[in-house]
Amino acid sequence: MNGLAHFLDGLRCSVCGALNVLWLDPLRGLVECHECGQTALTIPETAEEDS
């Protein structure tokens, strides 16, 4: 992960079960487990406001 990655405190990897090892890279839209290397794509929510 690059320098802009954010540590996701309190979350557990669904593959290996390790706690506090997930990092979010908002530029690439990825979450990565630093224990087992599993990655997942994120889908940003685009909220449309009613006028």
N, C-alpha and C positions, 0 to 999 in steps of 0.2 A: 504494500500500500504506500501511497505517496504521503507527503507531509500534510496534506489537507484532510486526511482520514480522521474520523471521529470514533473514539472508543465508546462502545455501547455497554455501559455499566449495568449489571444486574440481569443480563440476558444470557441464556444458555443455548449452545449449539444443538440443533435438533438431530444432527448426525452422530457426533461423538459424546454429547452430553456435558461437555466442559463449560464451566461457568466463567463469565467475564473474559472471554477470548474473542468476542466479535468486534469487528471494525467496519464502519460505514465509509465508503468512498463516494461522496455525493456527486463528484464530477463524472464518474463512470457509471453511477447508479448500481454499485455492487456492495454487498455485505460479505465479508470474508472471515472465516474462522482461522485464527492463527495457530490452533492446536492441530487440526486435521486437514486444513487447506480447502475445505468446502466453500464454494461461493454461491451466492444467490443474487439474482437481479431484483432491483426494486422498481416499483412503478409509482412515480410521483402522482399525488392526487391533485387534480386541477379543479379547484372549487369555482363554480360559476355562481355569481351572486345575482339574485333577483333584483330588478330595478323598480 
